[in-house]
Amino acid sequence: MNDLVRDVIELVRSDVQQHGVSLRTELSDHLPLVGADRIQLQQVVLNLILNAGEAVRTVHDGPREVIVRSAADGPDNVLVSVDDSGPGLAPSKFEEVFQAFYTTKTDGMGMGLAVSRSIVEAHGGTLSARSNAPRGAKFQFSLPAADDRDASP
Protein backbone atom coordinates (compact mmCIF):
# COMPACT_ATOMS: atom_id res chain seq x y z
CA MET A 1 0.00 0.00 0.00
CA ASN A 2 2.81 2.43 0.83
CA ASP A 3 4.37 1.98 -2.61
CA LEU A 4 1.00 2.73 -4.19
CA VAL A 5 0.63 5.89 -2.08
CA ARG A 6 4.17 7.03 -2.96
CA ASP A 7 3.50 6.47 -6.69
CA VAL A 8 0.36 8.61 -6.57
CA ILE A 9 2.13 11.35 -4.61
CA GLU A 10 4.85 11.51 -7.25
CA LEU A 11 2.15 12.12 -9.85
CA VAL A 12 0.49 14.97 -7.96
CA ARG A 13 3.22 16.54 -5.83
CA SER A 14 4.18 19.35 -8.22
CA ASP A 15 0.54 20.27 -8.92
CA VAL A 16 -0.32 20.39 -5.23
CA GLN A 17 2.80 22.33 -4.27
CA GLN A 18 2.28 24.75 -7.16
CA HIS A 19 -0.82 25.92 -5.31
CA GLY A 20 1.06 26.50 -2.06
CA VAL A 21 -0.09 23.29 -0.41
CA SER A 22 2.25 21.21 1.74
CA LEU A 23 1.89 17.49 1.02
CA ARG A 24 3.48 15.04 3.43
CA THR A 25 3.22 11.41 4.41
CA GLU A 26 3.25 9.41 7.62
CA LEU A 27 3.43 5.82 6.39
CA SER A 28 3.68 2.85 8.71
CA ASP A 29 6.59 0.51 8.09
CA HIS A 30 4.70 -2.64 9.02
CA LEU A 31 1.59 -3.15 6.94
CA PRO A 32 0.02 -6.38 5.80
CA LEU A 33 -0.32 -6.86 2.05
CA VAL A 34 -3.65 -5.99 0.44
CA GLY A 35 -5.03 -8.13 -2.35
CA ALA A 36 -6.60 -5.52 -4.63
CA ASP A 37 -6.49 -3.98 -8.09
CA ARG A 38 -3.58 -1.53 -7.94
CA ILE A 39 -4.91 0.80 -10.64
CA GLN A 40 -8.30 1.11 -8.96
CA LEU A 41 -6.76 1.86 -5.56
CA GLN A 42 -4.47 4.42 -7.17
CA GLN A 43 -7.59 6.10 -8.51
CA VAL A 44 -9.04 6.24 -4.99
CA VAL A 45 -5.87 7.68 -3.44
CA LEU A 46 -5.48 10.14 -6.32
CA ASN A 47 -9.06 11.37 -5.93
CA LEU A 48 -8.72 11.81 -2.17
CA ILE A 49 -5.44 13.73 -2.46
CA LEU A 50 -6.68 15.98 -5.26
CA ASN A 51 -9.91 16.74 -3.39
CA ALA A 52 -7.94 17.57 -0.24
CA GLY A 53 -5.57 19.79 -2.20
CA GLU A 54 -8.47 21.68 -3.74
CA ALA A 55 -10.13 22.15 -0.34
CA VAL A 56 -6.93 23.49 1.20
CA ARG A 57 -6.45 26.03 -1.60
CA THR A 58 -9.42 27.94 -0.22
CA VAL A 59 -7.61 28.54 3.10
CA HIS A 60 -6.04 31.98 3.49
CA ASP A 61 -5.49 32.11 7.26
CA GLY A 62 -3.48 29.16 8.43
CA PRO A 63 -1.58 26.14 7.25
CA ARG A 64 -2.41 24.68 3.88
CA GLU A 65 -1.49 21.05 4.24
CA VAL A 66 -2.49 17.56 3.24
CA ILE A 67 -1.21 14.56 5.17
CA VAL A 68 -1.48 11.02 3.83
CA ARG A 69 -1.16 8.32 6.47
CA SER A 70 -1.10 4.54 6.45
CA ALA A 71 -1.36 2.18 9.39
CA ALA A 72 -2.33 -1.33 10.31
CA ASP A 73 -5.96 -1.35 11.38
CA GLY A 74 -5.83 -4.39 13.61
CA PRO A 75 -4.09 -7.53 12.38
CA ASP A 76 -6.28 -7.97 9.30
CA ASN A 77 -6.79 -4.51 7.79
CA VAL A 78 -4.85 -1.61 6.33
CA LEU A 79 -6.01 1.96 6.95
CA VAL A 80 -5.16 4.88 4.66
CA SER A 81 -6.25 8.41 5.54
CA VAL A 82 -6.00 11.74 3.77
CA ASP A 83 -6.25 14.67 6.19
CA ASP A 84 -6.51 18.28 5.12
CA SER A 85 -6.54 21.67 6.81
CA GLY A 86 -9.29 23.03 4.58
CA PRO A 87 -12.72 24.33 5.59
CA GLY A 88 -13.95 20.86 6.52
CA LEU A 89 -17.38 19.30 6.29
CA ALA A 90 -20.48 19.63 8.41
CA PRO A 91 -21.30 16.31 10.10
CA SER A 92 -24.54 16.21 8.13
CA LYS A 93 -22.46 15.96 4.93
CA PHE A 94 -20.29 12.98 5.98
CA GLU A 95 -22.47 10.53 4.04
CA GLU A 96 -23.93 12.92 1.48
CA VAL A 97 -20.53 13.57 -0.13
CA PHE A 98 -20.46 9.93 -1.32
CA GLN A 99 -23.71 10.22 -3.26
CA ALA A 100 -23.40 10.35 -7.03
CA PHE A 101 -23.64 13.87 -8.45
CA TYR A 102 -23.21 15.57 -5.06
CA THR A 103 -20.48 18.18 -5.24
CA THR A 104 -19.25 21.18 -3.30
CA LYS A 105 -17.24 22.44 -6.28
CA THR A 106 -18.53 24.92 -8.83
CA ASP A 107 -17.00 22.84 -11.64
CA GLY A 108 -17.30 19.39 -10.05
CA MET A 109 -19.30 16.46 -11.39
CA GLY A 110 -19.84 14.79 -8.03
CA MET A 111 -18.64 11.37 -9.14
CA GLY A 112 -15.16 11.04 -7.61
CA LEU A 113 -16.13 10.08 -4.08
CA ALA A 114 -19.03 7.89 -5.20
CA VAL A 115 -16.72 5.95 -7.52
CA SER A 116 -14.01 5.80 -4.86
CA ARG A 117 -16.40 4.33 -2.31
CA SER A 118 -17.62 1.77 -4.86
CA ILE A 119 -14.04 0.70 -5.56
CA VAL A 120 -13.17 0.36 -1.88
CA GLU A 121 -16.37 -1.56 -1.11
CA ALA A 122 -15.78 -3.88 -4.09
CA HIS A 123 -12.48 -4.79 -2.42
CA GLY A 124 -14.20 -5.58 0.89
CA GLY A 125 -13.36 -2.28 2.56
CA THR A 126 -14.97 0.90 3.82
CA LEU A 127 -14.48 4.58 2.94
CA SER A 128 -15.67 7.31 5.26
CA ALA A 129 -15.40 11.01 6.00
CA ARG A 130 -15.18 12.90 9.27
CA SER A 131 -13.88 16.11 10.77
CA ASN A 132 -10.15 16.64 11.19
CA ALA A 133 -9.27 18.55 14.35
CA PRO A 134 -8.60 21.42 14.67
CA ARG A 135 -10.01 22.04 11.17
CA GLY A 136 -10.42 20.33 7.87
CA ALA A 137 -11.64 16.94 6.76
CA LYS A 138 -10.36 13.39 7.00
CA PHE A 139 -11.20 10.79 4.40
CA GLN A 140 -10.09 7.30 5.25
CA PHE A 141 -10.45 3.83 3.88
CA SER A 142 -9.78 0.46 5.38
CA LEU A 143 -9.11 -2.65 3.33
CA PRO A 144 -8.74 -6.26 4.40
CA ALA A 145 -5.28 -7.76 4.35
CA ALA A 146 -4.61 -10.31 1.67
CA ASP A 147 -4.86 -13.94 2.63
CA ASP A 148 -2.18 -16.31 1.42
CA ARG A 149 -3.99 -16.90 -1.89
CA ASP A 150 -4.13 -13.15 -2.65
CA ALA A 151 -0.51 -12.50 -1.71
CA SER A 152 1.04 -15.09 -4.02
CA PRO A 153 2.61 -13.78 -7.25
Residue frames relative to the residue before (quaternion, step in Angstrom):
aa qw qx qy qz dx dy dz
M 1.0000 0.0000 0.0000 0.0000 0.00 0.00 0.00
N 0.6478 0.5319 -0.3298 0.4342 3.59 0.95 -0.83
D 0.6306 0.5229 -0.3399 0.4619 3.59 1.00 -0.74
L 0.6264 0.5326 -0.3246 0.4676 3.56 1.02 -0.81
V 0.6543 0.5057 -0.3076 0.4707 3.59 0.91 -0.93
R 0.6626 0.5068 -0.3094 0.4565 3.60 0.88 -0.91
D 0.6328 0.5328 -0.3309 0.4540 3.61 0.99 -0.81
V 0.6650 0.4902 -0.3043 0.4742 3.59 0.91 -0.89
I 0.6488 0.5230 -0.3257 0.4466 3.59 0.92 -0.85
E 0.6224 0.5337 -0.3431 0.4583 3.59 1.01 -0.69
L 0.6435 0.5296 -0.3154 0.4539 3.57 1.08 -0.68
V 0.8083 0.3248 -0.1348 0.4723 3.58 0.93 -0.89
R 0.4413 0.7426 -0.4424 0.2410 3.59 1.19 -0.38
S 0.7055 0.4616 -0.2980 0.4477 3.63 0.70 -0.96
D 0.6386 0.5213 -0.3348 0.4565 3.60 1.00 -0.74
V 0.6707 0.4910 -0.2994 0.4685 3.57 0.90 -0.90
Q 0.6975 0.4709 -0.2813 0.4611 3.59 0.83 -0.95
Q 0.5691 0.5999 -0.3713 0.4223 3.58 1.14 -0.60
H 0.7180 0.4043 -0.2321 0.5169 3.57 1.17 -0.56
G 0.5969 -0.6250 0.3437 0.3673 3.57 1.20 0.49
V 0.4992 0.6375 -0.4271 0.4025 3.56 1.18 0.57
S 0.3325 -0.7195 0.5789 0.1914 3.55 -0.96 0.93
L 0.0722 -0.7896 0.6094 0.0090 3.58 -0.80 1.02
R 0.1200 0.8016 -0.5767 0.1022 3.57 -0.63 1.11
T 0.3209 -0.7456 0.5584 0.1709 3.51 -1.31 0.37
E 0.0693 -0.7173 0.6898 0.0706 3.48 -1.38 0.48
L 0.0704 0.8406 -0.5242 0.1166 3.54 0.19 1.34
S 0.4388 -0.7008 0.5074 0.2426 3.54 -0.85 1.03
D 0.4582 -0.7000 0.4840 0.2566 3.55 -1.03 0.81
H 0.7796 0.3272 -0.1481 0.5131 3.58 1.08 -0.63
L 0.1955 0.7767 -0.5663 0.1944 3.53 0.07 1.34
P 0.4528 -0.6377 0.5300 0.3277 3.56 -1.08 0.60
L 0.5612 -0.5800 0.4612 0.3687 3.56 -1.23 0.42
V 0.2506 -0.7346 0.6127 0.1490 3.54 -1.23 0.61
G 0.2732 -0.7518 0.5787 0.1590 3.56 -0.88 0.95
A 0.3544 0.7333 -0.4951 0.3025 3.58 -0.02 1.28
D 0.5946 -0.5470 0.4485 0.3822 3.54 -1.30 0.26
R 0.4261 -0.7513 0.4498 0.2272 3.57 -0.43 1.26
I 0.6631 0.5139 -0.3088 0.4483 3.59 0.89 -0.93
Q 0.6649 0.4983 -0.3121 0.4607 3.59 0.92 -0.83
L 0.6721 0.4764 -0.3055 0.4774 3.60 0.95 -0.80
Q 0.5879 0.5435 -0.3723 0.4695 3.59 1.10 -0.57
Q 0.6246 0.5375 -0.3361 0.4560 3.57 1.01 -0.79
V 0.6440 0.5188 -0.3198 0.4625 3.59 0.97 -0.84
V 0.6890 0.4727 -0.2840 0.4702 3.59 0.79 -1.03
L 0.6269 0.5374 -0.3284 0.4587 3.59 0.98 -0.82
N 0.6685 0.5010 -0.3003 0.4603 3.58 0.86 -0.94
L 0.6741 0.4981 -0.3048 0.4523 3.59 0.87 -0.90
I 0.6695 0.4898 -0.3044 0.4681 3.60 0.94 -0.83
L 0.6694 0.4926 -0.3112 0.4609 3.59 0.89 -0.87
N 0.6322 0.5188 -0.3326 0.4696 3.59 0.99 -0.77
A 0.6583 0.5047 -0.3082 0.4657 3.58 0.92 -0.90
G 0.6501 0.5220 -0.3129 0.4550 3.58 0.96 -0.85
E 0.6562 0.4979 -0.3094 0.4751 3.57 1.00 -0.79
A 0.6401 0.5220 -0.3291 0.4577 3.59 0.99 -0.78
V 0.6796 0.5044 -0.2880 0.4480 3.57 0.92 -0.90
R 0.5787 0.6049 -0.3751 0.3981 3.60 1.09 -0.58
T 0.6445 0.5333 -0.3242 0.4418 3.58 1.16 -0.49
V 0.5704 0.6012 -0.3724 0.4178 3.60 1.28 -0.21
H 0.0630 -0.8123 0.5798 0.0059 3.56 -0.85 1.00
D 0.7560 0.3323 -0.1846 0.5329 3.59 1.27 -0.09
G 0.7696 0.2415 -0.2016 0.5557 3.54 0.50 1.15
P 0.7364 -0.4058 0.2834 0.4612 3.53 -1.28 -0.07
R 0.1991 -0.7383 0.6341 0.1151 3.51 -1.19 0.70
E 0.3118 0.7796 -0.4855 0.2436 3.54 0.13 1.26
V 0.1820 -0.7220 0.6600 0.1000 3.46 -1.38 0.58
I 0.0768 -0.7875 0.6113 0.0146 3.55 -0.87 1.00
V 0.1465 -0.7673 0.6209 0.0650 3.55 -0.85 1.05
R 0.0587 -0.8130 0.5789 -0.0232 3.54 -0.72 1.14
S 0.0723 -0.7482 0.6533 0.0911 3.52 -1.29 0.47
A 0.0803 0.7811 -0.6146 0.0757 3.53 -1.15 0.67
A 0.5222 -0.5565 0.5200 0.3837 3.51 -1.30 0.31
D 0.1771 -0.7572 0.6223 0.0890 3.54 -1.00 0.88
G 0.7567 -0.1583 0.0568 0.6318 3.52 0.47 1.27
P 0.7035 -0.4827 0.3059 0.4226 3.59 -1.22 -0.05
D 0.7830 0.3801 -0.1587 0.4661 3.58 1.16 -0.53
N 0.7314 0.3635 -0.2359 0.5266 3.61 1.20 0.27
V 0.2501 -0.7175 0.6288 0.1653 3.51 -1.33 0.47
L 0.1781 -0.7840 0.5913 0.0634 3.55 -0.94 0.99
V 0.0360 -0.7611 0.6476 0.0068 3.56 -0.96 0.94
S 0.0184 -0.8016 0.5976 -0.0030 3.56 -0.88 0.95
V 0.1631 -0.7340 0.6515 0.1013 3.51 -1.26 0.63
D 0.0834 -0.8084 0.5822 -0.0232 3.54 -0.47 1.32
D 0.0499 -0.7992 0.5979 0.0363 3.56 -0.99 0.75
S 0.4015 -0.6981 0.5430 0.2382 3.54 -1.32 0.37
G 0.3178 0.7708 -0.4847 0.2645 3.55 1.14 0.68
P 0.7723 -0.3687 0.2454 0.4554 3.58 -1.23 -0.33
G 0.4458 -0.7225 0.4355 0.2993 3.60 1.21 -0.27
L 0.4177 -0.6774 0.5522 0.2485 3.50 -1.40 -0.10
A 0.4677 -0.6148 0.5447 0.3265 3.54 -1.16 0.58
P 0.5991 -0.5879 0.3948 0.3736 3.62 -0.98 0.71
S 0.6185 0.5570 -0.3468 0.4324 3.58 1.08 -0.60
K 0.6819 0.4893 -0.2783 0.4671 3.61 1.23 -0.35
F 0.4255 0.7497 -0.4419 0.2481 3.61 1.26 -0.24
E 0.7373 0.3448 -0.2198 0.5377 3.60 1.05 -0.65
E 0.6097 0.6008 -0.3450 0.3851 3.56 1.03 -0.81
V 0.6280 0.5698 -0.3457 0.4018 3.61 1.01 -0.74
F 0.6686 0.4960 -0.3003 0.4656 3.61 1.22 -0.38
Q 0.5155 0.6289 -0.4278 0.3946 3.58 1.25 0.01
A 0.5515 -0.6133 0.4532 0.3383 3.55 -1.03 0.81
F 0.8434 0.1794 -0.1940 0.4679 3.53 -1.09 0.94
Y 0.5139 0.5793 -0.4569 0.4376 3.61 1.21 0.26
T 0.1183 0.7945 -0.5876 0.0975 3.57 -0.82 0.96
T 0.3036 -0.7216 0.5903 0.1967 3.52 -1.25 0.54
K 0.6059 0.5711 -0.3354 0.4407 3.57 1.33 -0.09
T 0.5251 -0.6405 0.4544 0.3280 3.57 -1.04 0.71
D 0.7777 0.2797 -0.1629 0.5389 3.60 1.10 -0.60
G 0.4591 0.7037 -0.4342 0.3249 3.60 1.22 0.34
M 0.4105 -0.7004 0.5311 0.2426 3.54 -1.24 0.54
G 0.3963 -0.7415 0.4644 0.2783 3.59 1.15 -0.42
M 0.5421 0.6334 -0.3993 0.3813 3.58 1.11 0.56
G 0.5486 0.6778 -0.3871 0.2997 3.60 1.09 -0.62
L 0.7284 0.4142 -0.2529 0.4836 3.58 0.77 -0.95
A 0.6063 0.5404 -0.3572 0.4612 3.60 1.06 -0.63
V 0.6712 0.4748 -0.2914 0.4890 3.58 0.92 -0.90
S 0.6365 0.5341 -0.3317 0.4468 3.59 0.95 -0.83
R 0.6617 0.4891 -0.3161 0.4722 3.58 0.89 -0.87
S 0.6323 0.5338 -0.3356 0.4502 3.61 0.96 -0.78
I 0.6450 0.5177 -0.3154 0.4653 3.58 0.98 -0.85
V 0.6760 0.4912 -0.2960 0.4628 3.57 0.82 -0.99
E 0.6804 0.4842 -0.2965 0.4633 3.60 0.87 -0.89
A 0.6182 0.5426 -0.3412 0.4550 3.60 1.08 -0.66
H 0.6955 0.4226 -0.2542 0.5225 3.57 1.25 -0.46
G 0.6186 -0.5973 0.3274 0.3917 3.58 1.24 0.36
G 0.6087 0.5852 -0.3365 0.4169 3.57 1.25 0.27
T 0.3885 -0.6813 0.5631 0.2605 3.51 -1.38 -0.24
L 0.1199 -0.7566 0.6391 0.0690 3.57 -1.20 0.63
S 0.0606 0.8164 -0.5680 0.0845 3.56 -0.75 1.03
A 0.2872 -0.7228 0.6028 0.1779 3.51 -1.39 0.27
R 0.1013 0.7702 -0.6275 0.0528 3.53 -1.23 0.56
S 0.6449 -0.5051 0.3939 0.4168 3.55 -1.31 0.08
N 0.2403 -0.7359 0.6177 0.1387 3.52 -1.24 0.61
A 0.2855 -0.7811 0.5321 0.1588 3.58 -0.43 1.19
P 0.5710 -0.1820 -0.8005 -0.0078 1.64 -1.96 1.49
R 0.7955 0.0157 -0.0584 0.6029 3.62 1.21 -0.17
G 0.6073 0.5560 -0.4233 0.3780 3.50 -1.25 0.43
A 0.4481 -0.6596 0.5341 0.2808 3.51 -1.36 -0.26
K 0.1896 -0.7384 0.6361 0.1191 3.52 -1.30 0.49
F 0.0608 -0.7505 0.6577 0.0219 3.52 -0.87 1.04
Q 0.0587 0.8173 -0.5690 0.0700 3.55 -0.76 0.99
F 0.0940 -0.7775 0.6175 0.0737 3.49 -1.19 0.63
S 0.2042 -0.7490 0.6232 0.0942 3.47 -1.22 0.72
L 0.0698 -0.7923 0.6060 0.0087 3.54 -0.96 0.94
P 0.5077 -0.6419 0.4667 0.3354 3.57 -1.07 0.64
A 0.5246 -0.6110 0.4935 0.3284 3.52 -1.17 0.69
A 0.5555 -0.6019 0.4584 0.3450 3.53 -1.19 0.57
D 0.3384 -0.6764 0.5935 0.2753 3.54 -1.11 0.59
D 0.7561 -0.4084 0.2466 0.4479 3.57 -1.22 0.15
R 0.6279 0.5341 -0.3436 0.4500 3.61 1.06 -0.66
D 0.6798 0.4934 -0.2884 0.4597 3.60 0.99 -0.84
A 0.7030 0.5040 -0.2656 0.4256 3.57 1.00 -0.81
S 0.5642 0.6046 -0.4119 0.3828 3.61 1.13 -0.30
P 0.5768 -0.6320 0.3967 0.3326 3.60 -1.08 0.71
